[in-house]
Amino acid sequence: MSTFMIALTNVLVMLACIVPGFVLCKCRKAFSDHLPTISAILVYVGTPFLELSAFSSLRYERGHLAQMGLFFIISLVAQLAFCLIVYGLTGKRRAESDSRMVSIASVLGNVGFFGLPIVRALLPDNPLAVCCTTMFIVSMNMLTFTLGVFLLTGDRRHISIRAALVNPATIGLTISLPFYFFGWGAHLPAAVTSMISGIANMTAPLCMFVVGVRLAASDLRQLFVRPRVYIAVVLKLVIFPLFCYVLLLPVPLSAPLRFTLVTLSATPCAAHILNFSELYRTRPDLAANCILISTLLCFLTLPLFTLLPF
């Protein structure tokens, strides 16, 4: 099966997981009021276990470490640069919460819960690509808990070294690295390994269930009529991946890792945007629309980026 078809199939399977959440909500068996709890489980439990699952399956090699470090730097620079470019282009509208929302939604993607399963399917024999995906998750979380919260709230106090270094992704990485350096993953009991992989594997469908419930609870008449949502979605699904592709041209990354970074950059808007907008009461309706529309439309865009020459 071609890379394009594998990507398309996996994206469609992911989107199919929206259906149970949508149906349960419409049947009043699931409620949108419960979503913050599920989101907290995904962020604070799912993210560390995704990283632990990835690093426990990879043996330490010095070359791998250098590639992961470079991947982290490039992913951080790409996200930061593109976000600041979009923010700078908003001009006089920077003070508006909607414009700031577009700036952050154009960059932060559903890398862990949506992108990681697709990378695993596309590169099944390359555990390094999976570990590099976790480095993208770490860089994204560092931006989310600092620049992301600032853009959502307009409060510069949220930009701090502590917020960048102490978050679920960095904590998960700290726990996972000894498994990579010392090979602890190979010596874990089968029951523990099964538990780690089970929690890691449940995050993707659970994230899509949340999207399904959110979609069912939304006013569908208002979902597709907001121009700024489409601006954010086009920036996230088309312009940002192309930006990353061009940015990578002079960088000495292997072809599989270039492919991985561009694929991850093409994932739909991150659920973090909604989680924080609900927490800080900054237009959660707009955030939900960005996530829903980008998730529904990514099956048209993400597979196409696998056809680029790497």
N, C-alpha and C positions, 0 to 999 in steps of 0.2 A: 504494500500500500504506500502511496506517495506521502511525502511529508505534509503536503497541503491537505490531503484527505484525512490523515491522522489528526492534524490540528483541528480540522472542521468537525470531525466525529467527536473528538473530546470536548470541544466547545459546546456542541449540541447536547451531549450527554450532561454536561454541567448545567446547561440551561434547562434541561428536562427536570432537574432537581428542584427547580422553582415551583413546579406544578403541585407537589404535595403540600407545600406551605400555603400556596394560593387556595387550594381546595379546602384545607383544614380551616383556614381563616373564614372563608365564605360559609362553611358549615358550622361556624362558631365553636370549633374545637381548639383553635389557637387564636391568640389575641395580640395585637400590636403592642399593648401595654407591657407584655412580657419580654419584648425584644431587647431592651437594655440589659437584662440579666443574661440572655443568651449571648449578646455581643460581648459582655464582660468575660464570659467563659472562653469565647473564641480568642479574645485579645490576650488575656492573662494566663490562660492554660493552653489553648491551641497553638499559639505562636511559639512558646518555648519547646513544646513537644515536636513541632515541625522541625525545629533546628536540631533537637536531640536525635530525632530519627535520621536526619540527613547525615550528621557528623559521625554517628555510631556505625555507619556502614562504609566509611571511607578510611583507608589506612594512610598514615602520615607519610608525606613526601615533601621535601623542601621546595621543589618546583611547584607543587600544588599550593603551598602556602603563599608563594609569591604571586601566583595567578589570582588567588582569592583576594589578596590585598589590593592588587591592581583593579580587580573587578569592583571591589568596594569603593575605591577612590573614584573610578569612572562613574559608577552609578550615583554616588553622592553629588559629584560635580554636575552631572547631566540634569539631575532633578533640581538642584539648587539654581543652576544657571537658567533653565527654562522657566522655572517659577518666577524668578526675578525679572526675566524678560517680559513675561505676560503681565506681571504686576506693574512694570514700568510703562507698558503700552496702555494701561488703563487711564493714565493721565489724571485729569481732574476727578475721575470717578473712584479714585483709590479709597476715598473715605467711605464709600458705600459698601455695606456688608455683602451685597450681591457680587460686586466686582472682585472683592477679596476672595469670596467663595470660588469664583471662576478661576482665579489664579492658582489656588491650591488644588482644586478639582482637576485641573489640566495636567497635573503631575502625579499626585498620589494614586497608585493603582492597587488593585486587589491581587498583589503579587503572591502572597502566601497561600491564601485559600483558593484562588483561581489559577494563578500562574504556575505554581509549583506542580500540581498534578499534570498540567499540560507539558511542562518541561520533562517530567518523568516519562510521559508517554512518547514524546518526540525523541528523547535521548535516553533510552532505557539502559544502555550499557555505559553511561557516563555519570558516575556518582559525583564527580567533581562539579558538573553543571548544577546538580541539586544543591550542593554545598554553596556554590556561588550564588544561587538563588537566595539562600538564607542571608548572604552578605548584602544582597539588594534589600531584603526585608529590614536588616539592621539599619542601613543607611536611610531607608524610607521612614522608619520609626524615629530616628534621630531628628529628621526634618519635621515629622508630624508633631512631636511633643515640644517643638520650639517654634520654628517659622510657621508651621501649620496652625498652631493654636494662636499665635500672634495675628495671622491673617484673618482667622475666624473672629477674634475678639477685638483686634485693634490695640491690644495692650502689650507693649514691649517687655513688660516684666516677665512674660512667659518664655522669653528667649534667654536661656541660661545653660551653663555647662552641665549642671546637675540633671536638668530635664533631658538633655541630649544623651547623657551617659547612663542614667538610671531609668530604664523603661523595660517592658516585657521582652523586647527583642534582644537588648544588650544583656539582660540577666540570663535569658535562654542561651545566648552565645557563650557566656561565661561558664555556664553549667556544661555545655556541650563540648567545648574545646578539649578538656582532659580526655574525653572519650576518643577524640581524634588523635591527640598526641600520644597517648599511652595505649591505645587499642583496647580500651575497656569494653567496647561494644561487642567484641568477639567472645568475651568471657561472661556476658550476662546470661542468667538463666532464661530458658525459652519463654517462660511465663512473663518475665519482665520485658523481653524484646517484643513479645506479642502485644503487651499492654501499651508500650510506647508507640508502636506502629499503628495500633488500633485507634488511639487518641489522635495521632497525627492524621490518619486517613479519614477520620470522621469530620474534620474541620471543613473540608470543601463542600460536601453535601449540606452540612448544617448551615454554612454561610448562605448557600443558595435557598435553603428553606426560609431563612430570615428574609431574603429578598422577595420570596413568594408571598410571605405574610404581609410584608410592607407594600407590595404591589396590590394585593387584595384590599388592603385598608386605605389605599389612595383613591382620590377622585380621578378616575380615568379621563374624564372630560378636561381636567386641568393638567394632566400629566404631559401631554404632547404639544402644549401651546405656549411654552415659555422660551423666547429666543435665546436668553442667556444660557439655558440648559444645553441647547444645541451648540452654542459657541464652546462651552466647556467640553462637551462630548467630542466634537471634531478635533479640538486641541489635544484631548487625551488619546483618542483612538487612532488619529491619523498624523497630526503634526508632531507630537512628541516622539513617537517611534521613528519618524523620518529624521528628526533632529538627532536622536541617539545614533541612528545608522551613520549619518554623516560625521558625527563627533568621533565615532569609533574608527574611521578610515585610517588615521595615522597611528592608531594605538596598537602595540604589539600583543594583542590577545589572540588566542587560537580561534579558528573558525567556529567550533562548537560553542565557545563562550561568547563570541560576538552574536551568534544566533540566539543564545539564551538571553542576553541582555536586551536585544531588540524585541524578542517575544514577550519578555516581562514588561517592557515599557508599553506594549500594546494592550495590556490587560485593562478591564473597565475600572472606573473610579472606585477608590477604596471605601470600605465600610467605615473606616476610621473617621471619614469626613462627617458622616451622619452621627456617629457616636459622640464626637466632640461638639458638634453643632447642637445636639440635644442637651449635652452637659452644660454648655455655656449659653444656651438659648439664642443661637444665632442662625436663624433661617433653616431649621431642620427640614422644612418642606422642600426648599430648593436643593439641599444636599441629597435628600431622598430621591428627588427627580433625576439628578445627575447620575446617581448610582443605578437607578432602575433603567433609564434610557441607555446608558453606556453598556450595561450588562446585556440588555436585549439586542443591541446593535453590534456587539463585538463579534458575533459569528460572521458578519459581513466583512470585517476588517482584519481581525487577528490572523486568520489563515493566510491571507494574502501576503503578509510580511514574511511568512516562511518561504516564499518564492524568490525573495531577494537573493542575489549572489553574496555569499559570505566567504 
